């Protein structure tokens, strides 16, 4: 059984699916193991299947668009596939870069410390283990630098 987008793909092209434009039930189906193969043809039919042309010599754009595929432009860069570093990033030493913590990391470390304190006080984990965990987190924060940048 051939399903468009799952095991039936146009020759000379790579596939990218954008399920964010699909309805919720189709996004859920797309993320379910084994049943996801039935979501692929529906995503293609709804215009959420994109092709990146790898070999233009054997790729047939008319046949692909007739089935519902959309073709990505040549200069398309997938989100998250490259990182733009700020000015001077490559000239900074690792000691300077280690201090570049984000605010979310401070919030996450604080949350973990609170959880460790609650677990240690309630007796669910031994007190020395809780103190060792808190010490490791606080030491990591001091090693990285305390001021968020």
GIVENWO-V629598 format. One record per residue. N is the residue number from 1. RES is the residue in one letter. D_FIRST is the distance of its C-alpha to the first C-alpha in Angstrom with 2 decimals. Layout:
BEGIN
N,RES,D_FIRST
N,RES,D_FIRST
END
This chain:
BEGIN
1,X,0.00
2,X,3.78
3,X,6.53
4,X,9.92
5,X,12.33
6,X,10.50
7,X,8.70
8,X,9.42
9,X,13.21
10,X,16.05
11,X,18.04
12,X,21.42
13,X,20.93
14,X,20.74
15,X,19.32
16,X,21.55
17,X,20.81
18,X,23.84
19,X,23.16
20,X,26.90
21,X,26.71
22,X,24.06
23,X,25.27
24,X,26.01
25,X,23.32
26,X,20.62
27,X,22.46
28,X,22.56
29,X,18.84
30,X,18.38
31,X,20.65
32,X,19.35
33,X,17.83
34,X,14.33
35,X,14.17
36,X,14.67
37,X,11.05
38,X,11.16
39,X,14.43
40,X,13.48
41,X,12.29
42,X,15.35
43,X,17.58
44,X,16.74
45,X,17.44
46,X,20.66
47,X,21.84
48,X,21.66
49,X,19.53
50,X,21.87
51,X,21.67
52,X,24.45
53,X,24.98
54,X,25.54
55,X,26.03
56,X,27.29
57,X,27.62
58,X,23.93
59,X,22.78
60,X,22.38
61,X,23.44
62,X,23.30
63,X,19.62
64,X,18.89
65,X,21.29
66,X,20.00
67,X,16.69
68,X,18.91
69,X,19.52
70,X,23.16
71,X,24.88
72,X,27.27
73,X,30.76
74,X,31.81
75,X,34.31
76,X,31.96
77,X,32.64
78,X,30.46
79,X,32.62
80,X,33.95
81,X,33.26
82,X,36.99
83,X,40.22
84,X,43.43
85,X,46.42
86,X,49.73
87,X,52.73
88,X,54.28
89,X,51.34
90,X,51.31
91,X,55.11
92,X,55.28
93,X,55.70
94,X,53.49
95,X,56.44
96,X,56.38
97,X,52.61
98,X,52.58
99,X,54.58
100,X,51.99
101,X,50.64
102,X,48.91
103,X,50.19
104,X,46.98
105,X,47.78
106,X,51.21
107,X,49.86
108,X,47.35
109,X,50.14
110,X,52.42
111,X,49.87
112,X,49.41
113,X,53.21
114,X,53.61
115,X,51.03
116,X,52.79
117,X,56.16
118,X,55.02
119,X,53.48
120,X,56.61
121,X,59.04
122,X,57.26
123,X,57.30
124,X,53.56
125,X,53.82
126,X,57.02
127,X,59.26
128,X,59.48
129,X,55.69
130,X,55.58
131,X,58.44
132,X,56.84
133,X,53.63
134,X,55.69
135,X,57.76
136,X,54.73
137,X,53.37
138,X,56.80
139,X,57.43
140,X,54.17
141,X,55.16
142,X,58.65
143,X,57.33
144,X,55.01
145,X,57.76
146,X,58.39
147,X,58.29
148,X,54.92
149,X,54.60
END
